[in-house]
Amino acid sequence: MLTCNATYPWRPLGRIVDLFILPTLCIVGLFLNLACLFVFSRRTIGHAEGDIVADTWTSKPLSSGEQRFSDGVMSPKRKQTFQRRAHPLVPTLIVLSVCDSLQLMFSLFVLFLPALHDHMEMDPWGVVAQVAYIATGTLAGGLLASNCASIWTMCYITVQRHRAIVKPLSTVNDAKSSTKRVLPLVGIAIMAVVFNAPVWFQFSWSVYHVDGNRWFLIHQPSTLALSDDYRKVMHKILYPFAVYFGPLILISVLNMRILSYIALKRIESIGHKRRMARERRSVWLLLSIVILFFTCHTGGLIIRFVDQKTYEQSACFIFAKDFVNVLFNVNSFANPMLYFFFTKQFRDLRTNWGFTRNNSASKRLIKGVSSTKPTQTSLGSQV
């Protein structure tokens, strides 16, 4: 009977996971996230010439080129500038896609290259080995930072959507200032890097003399990485609370409040009903992202409480870490598909169109006059 520590079948299974499943997920997921970035980041300002728009009524005499109506005068055709404003979810979804893209790209270097070198039994002092040493020592912190930035961005999205739906008046000033939207996202990125900065100090670098004139840059666990107190505080207290339990509680409570508010909200009109349906889909999108995240990262949380010094040579434990790393990237691979399906093929993220006329004196349209109006595809409340 096979035991968990037996090399067979864990080693062959690990080869399949590391050399085939992991790079496929990373490459395809990176392509999907880049495609989402292209969709989300489209910002256009177009010009429509020759559109007739009713001007403010005046009592001035008619001049050539003006058209007379029964109640007043409409100015000739004017040039309009149509401006496009993104739905409040778009900037934060851009950040999520960037984080997922970085995570998938870093995984190719931090996870795939060492596994490729190991399973293919390459030259221990070859080019692949050198690149793997440098990648794991320099990009491991970035891999964890992108993971933290992703979950904290989801927390920020949930807080903002809760304000916009439950207390819409509190977001009026925020909607007018793009700086108030960008600064928190920049702050999240900085905090994620600072929180994971100790990871870069877990490696002790040295130059190893191979033979002749060959030199090899290697790293080993530093004194910080071997410290029991550091591992206990960072791996068993700070990281689980800051990246798992705290965000899980916050996001779950706020999203359930949003869903309860939408369910109890009295439907006042067809337009209001459609808007609330779109908001409901946006909440289910956030819930799906969170459920997927914690499903894929629960194994990574559990493995932090395992004594790695005791089991690090176990074939079963090595395979478990490989499987956890695959789940780690399944989350980033699947997020773009959630964006696609839970926003009705991105239609819920259509932008709000408005226009500005070159004539600054024209302030409003007059009822009762035939005019060309810009198409509105608003998704609803603004953050």
N, C-alpha and C positions, 0 to 999 in steps of 0.2 A: 504493500500500500504506500502510495506517495505521501511524503511529508511536506510540510510547507517549506522547509529549508532545502529540499532536494533541488538539484540544478535542473533536472528535467521535470515538468515541461516549462518551468518559469523562464529559463534562458531563451528558448525558441519563441515563446510568446512575447517576451520583451523585445526580441529582434523585430517581430512583426509590428509591434506597437511603435517602437522608436524609429525604424527605418522606412515605414510605409504609411501608417496611419497619421503619426504626428506631422511629418512634413506636408502631407496632403491637406490636412486641416489648416495648417498655417498658410500655405500658399493660396488655397481657395478662399479661406477666410479673409486674407489680406486683400485679395481682389474684390470681394464683396464689400468690404469696408471702404475701400477706395472708391468704389462705385457709389456708395451711400454719400461719401464726402462730396463727390461731384454733384449729386442731386441736391444735397442740403446747402451747399455753398454757392449756389447760383444766385447772383445779385445783378439784376439788369435794370437799366433806366432807358426806356425807349421814347421815341418822339412820334407823335401822330400829327401829321399836317393835314389841314383841310377839313378838320372836324368842326362842325357848326355848334357853338355853345351859346346859350342865351346869356346876354349881358344884363347888368343891372339896369332897370328901367330909368330912362331919363326923359326930360321934356325938351331936349335940344332938337333943333330942326333936323330933318333928314338930310343926309349928304349922299353923294354917289357911293354905290356899293352896299348901302344899308338896306335892310328888308323891313317892310312895315307889317305889323300885326295889328289885330283889332284893338289891343290894349297898350301898345307901346312899340319900342324899337329894339331890334336885336342887332348887335354889331356884326360886322362881316366875319368870315372864317378866320380863326386865330390858331396859332401854333400851340399845342399842348405838350406838356412833359409828363409822362406817366411814370410814377415811382412805385417800386415794389417793396413791400415790407414783410419780413419773414414772420411766421408764426413763432410765438415765444419758445416753443420746444426746439426749434431748429438750431439755435446756437449751442444749446447744451447737448443735443444729439450729435452735433459736429464734434464737440469735445469727446463724447463717448466713442465715436468712430475713430478719432485720433488715438485715444488711449488703447482701443482694441487693436488698431493697426500697429502701434508700437509694441504692444504685447506679443502679437503674432510674429513680428519681425525679429524681436529680441529672442523669442523662443527658438527660432531657427539657428541662432548662434549659440545661445546658452544651453539649450537642451539637445538639439539635433546633432550639432557638430561633435560634442563629446561622445554621444551614443554611436555616431557613425565611426569614429576613431576606435571605440571599444569593440563593437561587434565585427568590424571588418579587420580587426587586429593589424592596424596600420603601424608604420614606423613610430615608435614612442618619441622620437626626436625629429619627426618630419614636420612639414609645413602645416598639415591639418592639426597636429598636436599643438603646435605653437599658436595657431589661430584660436584653437579651443581654449587654451590657457588664458589668452588675452581676453577673449569674449566673456568667459565665465567670471573673470576678475573685474572686468570693467562694466559689463552690461547687466549683471545680476541685479544690482540695485535699481537700474532703470526698469527692469522687468517687474519688480515688486512695486516700484513707484507708479508705473502705469496702471497696475492692478488697483492700488489704493485710490488713485485719482479717478478711476472709473466708478468705484462704489461710492465715493464721496460726491461725485457729480450726480449720481442717481439720487442721493439724499438731497442735494440742492434742488434738483428738478422737483422732487416731491414736495419740499417746503414751498417752493414758488407756485406750484400748481394748487396747493392747498390754499394759499393766500388768494390766488386769482379766482378760484371757484367759490370758496366759502366766504371770503372777505374781499370782493373785487375792488371796493373803493380804496383799499390800502395799497393797491398796486398802480394807481393812476399816475403818480409821479415817476415810478420806476419805468413805466411803459414809454415815457417820453425821453428817457436818458439811456442811450446805449452803453454809457460808461458804467452805470449801475448794474448792467447785466454782465459786462466783461470782467470787471474787477473781481467779483467773487470766484469766477472760473480761473482766473490767473492765480488768485490766492490759494485755491484748491490744489493747483499744480505745484505751487511752491511748497505748500505744507506736505504734499505727498513725497516730494524729493527730500525735504528735511527729515520727515519721519523715517524714511528708509536710508538716510545717509550712513547710519552705522554699518550697513551691509558692506559698504566699500572698505570699512576698516576691519572686516573679518578675514581679510587676506593679507598675508605677509609675503611680499615679493622678494625674489632673489634671482641672481644670474647664475646659471649652472654651466660649468665648462664640460662639454661633451667629449670632443677629441680634436686634436690639432687646433685650428683656429675657429672652431664652431662654438658658439655660445647660445644658450637656450634660456629664455625668460620663463620662470615658473612661479607659482604661488602656493603657499601652504596655509592651513588655518592659523590665524594669529592668536595672540594671547586673549584678545577679546572674544573671539569665537569659541575658545575652549573654556571660558569662564562659566561656571555653573550659575552664578548669580545673574549674569547677563542673559543667558539662555532662558532662565526662569522668568525674568522680568519681561524680556522682549517677546519671547516665543509663546509664553503661557499666560501672560497678563495683558500687556499693551496691545499686541497684534490681534489676538482674538477679540478683545473688546472694541478696538478702534476700527477694525475691518469687517467684523462679522456680527457680533451680538448687538452692539450699539446701533449700527445702521439698520440691522434687521428689525429691531424694535421700533425705531423711528419711522421707517418707511411703511411698515405694516400698519401701525396705528394711524398715520396720516392718510394713507390710501383708503383704509376702511372708513375713515371719517368722510372722505371725499365721495366714496361710493354711496354711503348712507345719505349724504346731503343731496346727491343727484337723484336717488331713489325717492326721497321725500319731497323733492322740489315740485311745486305745482306747475304744470305745463300751461303756459299762458298763450302760446301761439305756435303755429307750425314752425316758424323760424327758430323760436326758442327751443322747441322740441328737437330739431335737427342739431342745434348747437350743443345741447346737453348730451345728445347721442354721441357727437364727436368728442366731447369731453370725457364721456364714459369710456370710449375706446382708448383715449390717451391714458386714462388711469389703468385700464387693463393692460396696455402696453407696458407701463411702468411696473405693474405687478408681475407680468410675465418675465421682464428683464431681471427683476429681483429674485423670483423663484428659480429661474435658470441659473443665476449667479450662485446662489447659496447651494443649489443642488450640485453644481459642478465644483464648488470649493469646499464642501463639507469634508471631503477626504483630506484636503490640504490642512484643514484645521485639526482633524483627528491625529494626523501623522506628526504634528508638532508636539503632541503629548507622549509620543513613543520615544523610548530611550535609544537614540540612534547609535550610541557607542556600543550597545549590546547587539543590535540587529543590523548594523551597517553592512556586514558581509553576508547576510542571509539572502539567498536568491529570491525567496518569496518577498522579502521586504524591498529589495531592489525593483522587482516587478511592480509592487504596490506603488512605489514612488513614480515609476514610469507611467502607470495607469492614471495616477493623480495628475501628473503633468499633462496628459492628454485631455482629461476632463477640464483642466485649467484653461485649455485653448478651445474646447468645444463651446464654452461660453462666448468667447469673442467671435467664433465662427458663426454661431446661431443668431447673435444680436441683429445683424442686418436683415435676416429673414423675419424677425419679429417686427422690425421697423416697417417692412414691406406689407405684411399681412394685417397688422393691427392699425395701420393708417389707411386702409383701403387703397393699396398700391400707391402710397404717398399722396393720395388726393386730399387727405385730411390736413396735410402740411402745405397746401397751396397758400400762396401769399395774398395779402390784401393790396388791392390796387387803388391808387389815388392819383390825382393829377394836379399839376400847378400850371397856371396859364401865364404867358409872358406879360399879359396886361395886369399889372399889380392892382389896378383900380377895381378889377372884377372880383367880387368877394363871394357871390352866391348865385345859385340858379333860381329862376323865377318859376313858380308853379304855373301850369297852364300853357307853357311854351314848349313846342317840340324841340328836343335837343338830344345830342349824342352823349350818353353817360358812360363812364368807364365801367367795365365789368367787375363785379365784386365777387371774390371767392374767399371770403373771410371764414376763419375757423372758429371765431368766437372771442372769448375774453382774452385780454392782453395781460401778460405778467407785468 
